[in-house]
Amino acid sequence: MNDRRLRQRDTSSPARARCLIVDDEAPAREELRYLLRDFPDVQVVGEATNAEEALMLLRSLDYDVVLLDIRMPGGTGLEVAAALAGLPRPPAVVFTTAYPDHAVEAFDLAAADYLLKPFDRARLRRALDRALSDAPDDDEPRAGGPSPASGGDELPPLRRVPAQRGDRTVLIDEAEVVYASAARGYSYLKLADDRVLVNFSLAELERRLTRRFFRAHRSHLVNLDHVRELVPDHRGALVLVMDDREASRIEVSRRQARELRRFLGL
């Protein structure tokens, strides 16, 4: 557990999360302050207009969360987020930007969320709850092995998954997906030679993709049609070698390995 989470507050406590706003545009900073004024558990204790100011403030005071723009003069929000890894108690990072094309990089830097401007108070509330919560990203894998992803719920199976590529939304055929991995309430889709971010949690994808997708463990959902090899290990688990360009290796938990063997008739 990292130091930021060691500072989590009991919800009954009057302590408030210390928030830093970083944006080079004054109207954007004012809008964030306006949205945050109704959040009794969050207190804005600093503002910065560029990357240099942000790092100076972040190194001088322990913040719980930073609302961070990406494109700013003198350095990007991504560079600020990367530098936070060197702090003894790094804050959670929520990116707030008008540009969708940096989301994959943002989650690679362990961002808690990625908000596209304009957003409303409810969306900001969800992002802050995610940033300040110690809850796991996704549900546990279902017991009973692979099953149709729609699960009998209201939503139909998701045969084509919408994903962001730059400023475009493209539809990815589920057959192209080698595996999906969790990313703080979102998911990455690994394709043969690419990786894209989608606005579905891994649990949502598990419910809505078809029977060929199997929850290897809590952070990976694999397309069995793209498994090249199953490699057993000494603990009774399995490693799946996938058929993407990198020959990715996905570990299957011991419990899920039993389910997978039964499903495949091994």
KAKA-V741583 format. One line per field, one symbol per residue. phi: phi as a letter, one per 40 degrees, with the letter a starting at -180 (. if undefined). burial: I if it has 9 or more other C-alpha atoms within 8 Angstrom, else O. Layout:
# KAKA-V741583
phi->???
burial->???
This chain:
# KAKA-V741583
phi->.ccdcccdbcccccdbccbbbbacbdccccccccccccbccbbcbabbbacccccccccbacbcabcbcbcbcgicccccccccccccbcccbbcbacbccbcccccccgccabbcccbbccccdccccccccbcccaccdccggcadccfgccccdbcbbcacbgcbbbbcccccccabbcafgbacbcbdaaabbbcbcccccdcbcccccbccacbabbcccbccabbcbccgcbbcccbcccfdbbcbcdccccccdcccgc
burial->OOIIIOOIOOOOOOOOIIIIIIIIOOOOIOOIIOIIOOOOOIIIOOIIIIIOIIIOIIOOOIIIIIIIIIOIOOIIIIIIIOIIOOOOOIIIIIIIIOOIIOIIOIIOIOIIIIIIOOOOOOIIOOIIOIIIOOOOIIOOOOOOIIOIIIOOOOOOIIOOIIIIIOOOOOOIIIOOIIIIIIIIIIIIIIIIOOOIIIIIIIIOIIIIIIIIIIIIIIIIIIIOOIIOOIOOOOOOIIIIIIIIOOOIOIIIIIOIIOIIIOIOOO
